[in-house]
Each structure stands twice: as structure tokens, then as C-alpha cells.
Amino acid sequence: MRRQFSRERGHLARWTLQQLGMLVLLVAAANFTAAQDKSKNEKVVPDGTPVLWSEPVDITSRDLYLGAGGREMKPDLSCVTLIEEEKGGYSTKYRVRDGSGREWIAKAGKEAQPETAAVRLMWGVGFYADIDYLVPSVRIEGLNKTLENVRFGARPKEIKRIDDWQWDNNPFIGKREFQGLKIMMALLNNWDIKDSNNKILAVHNDRGETELRYIVHDLGATFGKSGGAFWVITRSRNDPSGYVKANFIDKVKDGRVDFHYGGKRNSLFDNITVEDAEWMAHWLSQLSDQQIDDAFRAANYRPEEVRLLAGSVRQRIKELVELRTLTATSK
């Protein structure tokens, strides 16, 4: 009996070791496959100069109705054909080709209008952004349906798009333009701040040099409520009345601006100074009423919605401009 038990225990031990060995091999193989997949999906960032913002010396003449692409980049809607459906994200998106052969990402749904307006305001004050147009109605061949209020985002073949840059680790940490970018996120009520919404565009500039333009690519979760005490149920996007009612700046204390922001990555807004806000206010205050209106008109908002949204943006700019007064009265 003892010999039989000993033999059975030996068989059990060998079986356990064999199973353990197989498990180790399977885990190793899975890790190797995952590493290969990750390597295939990762885009190598080319050499170039990182840029986030450039001084908008022509700020008062920038056309915020047509945006950065101007009239010449407008999509040719004479024939729009489906290439494929784009996966992921909140909104329904399709890669399409227009009548001139250019490729676009067509985004339908609740985010199309606010993103179109937000991109224009970002570009208006010097930040790099996507080239977007709002198409009120378009028939997409291959999809066999007509869509309303569709954002067309340009995808020029000569521009390489790299995923994603990180809010907590980028070349602009501590720089004035990065502080200004965060202020713009608060001004737009962009509550969906996450790394996967960021892109780097590798662009050859007029001097033949490669610029790595850091942009916030997805600005769809804007112009609504960013949240408050019950942020999970009070956030909204493309909500003009909610945007108008939302507070912008709560207070100024010890030279820091406390924004009324209830979105993701709240800690990003912990170290914004009055000087940072004044720098951003300097550029924003140069936008005319017509330019701000045009940003929302370009997004096909109704006249009453344009009045509400543009008026609220102007009020927020006014709050930034008057921060010194708020600082003095809060002491």
C-alpha cells in the first residue's frame, strides 16, 4: 500500500509539474502575442518639433465660419461614398470619400455640432486643431441613407496621425500655452478629458520642417454641463441651455483660479494662476462678436441657440478679463 501510494504521489507530482509547465508556456505565448499586437498597433512618432500653439497674429481677421480649412478645403458633396465604418467612441462615425477624392471622417449624432464650433474657437486663439465642417444633410452612397448635421473631419493623406499624447506627460508641462489649453477646456465645458481623445499630427510646414502638432482631437463632449455635486447624472453635451446655466469660475484664492469643473481629470485645473488666465483672456478678448457667432453658425445651430451659446462664451471671456477685480474683492 505504501509503495502504491508513493507511486501515485509521484505520478501526481509529475502531472502537476507538467500542467504548471504548460500553463507557463501558455502565459508566455499570450504575452508574446499581445506584445506583437501592441507593436503592430503603435505608431512611431517621427522626429520633429513639438508644437501646441502658435501666436495668432491675424486673430482679428480669422474666419471662424469657414475655420482653418477655409473655403478651399470644404468637402465636395456631389458624391460621397462609404469606405468603412469607424469603430469606437460615443458617436457613430464613417470614413468616406467626397467628390474630389478626399477622405473624411463623418461623425453623426449629438457631438457633431459642438465639436465643429469648439474646433473653430480653439483655432481662433492659436491652438492647433482638426479641420472640420458641419454638413447639414448628406447622402452617403454605400450606406444608403441620408444623415443630418454631420461633422466632416478632414484626413489629408500627407498628414500622419499618431495616437495619443498624455495630459500628464507631454513636452508642454508648465508652459503658458499648456495652461491656456486647460483653460480652454474649462471654457468649453469639455468634461471628457482623456488621453485617447488626443492626437499628434506630423505636418511639414512652409519651411519644409516637420512639426508635431499636439491637438485635442475629440471635442464632442462640449457646450453642455460639466457636472457638479452629482456630476455622473448632470453632465451633458450639446446642451445650450445647460451650458448657459453652468458656472465657469467659482473663486480666486492665493493667486489660483478655481474653475467650476466637474469633468474627468479635475486635478489638471489645480495649478492655474491668475497670470495664466490673463494670458488666455488676452487672446480670447480679441475675438469679435461676429467671429464668436460665426463659430456656432458654422455648426448649424439655430439662431436662438447661437445667441445663447455665443453670449455665454462672451460672458466667460469677460470673467477671465475681470479676474483681477475678482481677486481684489475676494481678499
C-alpha positions, 0 to 999 in steps of 0.5 A: 500500500505504501509503495502504491501510494508513493507511486501515485504521489509521484505520478501526481507530482509529475502531472502537476509539474507538467500542467504548471509547465504548460500553463507557463508556456501558455502565459508566455505565448499570450504575452508574446502575442499581445506584445506583437499586437501592441507593436503592430498597433503603435505608431512611431512618432517621427522626429520633429518639433513639438508644437501646441500653439502658435501666436495668432497674429491675424486673430482679428481677421480669422474666419471662424465660419469657414475655420482653418480649412477655409473655403478651399478645403470644404468637402465636395458633396456631389458624391460621397461614398462609404469606405468603412465604418469607424469603430469606437467612441460615443458617436457613430462615425464613417470614413468616406470619400467626397467628390474630389477624392478626399477622405473624411471622417463623418461623425453623426449624432449629438457631438457633431455640432459642438465639436465643429464650433469648439474646433473653430474657437480653439483655432481662433486663439492659436491652438492647433486643431482638426479641420472640420465642417458641419454638413447639414444633410448628406447622402452617403452612397454605400450606406444608403441613407441620408444623415443630418448635421454631420461633422466632416473631419478632414484626413489629408493623406500627407498628414500622419496621425499618431495616437495619443499624447498624455495630459500628464506627460507631454513636452508642454508641462508648465508652459503658458500655452499648456495652461491656456489649453486647460483653460480652454477646456474649462471654457468649453465645458469639455468634461471628457478629458482623456488621453485617447481623445488626443492626437499628434499630427506630423505636418511639414510646414512652409519651411519644409520642417516637420512639426508635431502638432499636439491637438485635442482631437475629440471635442464632442463632449462640449457646450453642455454641463460639466457636472457638479455635486452629482456630476455622473447624472448632470453632465451633458453635451450639446446642451445650450441651455445647460451650458448657459446655466453652468458656472465657469469660475467659482473663486480666486484664492492665493493667486489660483483660479478655481474653475467650476469643473466637474469633468474627468481629470479635475486635478489638471485645473489645480495649478492655474494662476491668475497670470495664466488666465490673463494670458488666455483672456488676452487672446480670447478678448480679441475675438469679435462678436461676429467671429464668436457667432460665426463659430456656432453658425458654422455648426448649424445651430439655430439662431436662438441657440447661437445667441445663447451659446455665443453670449455665454462664451462672451460672458466667460471671456469677460470673467477671465478679463475681470479676474483681477477685480475678482481677486481684489474683492475676494481678499 
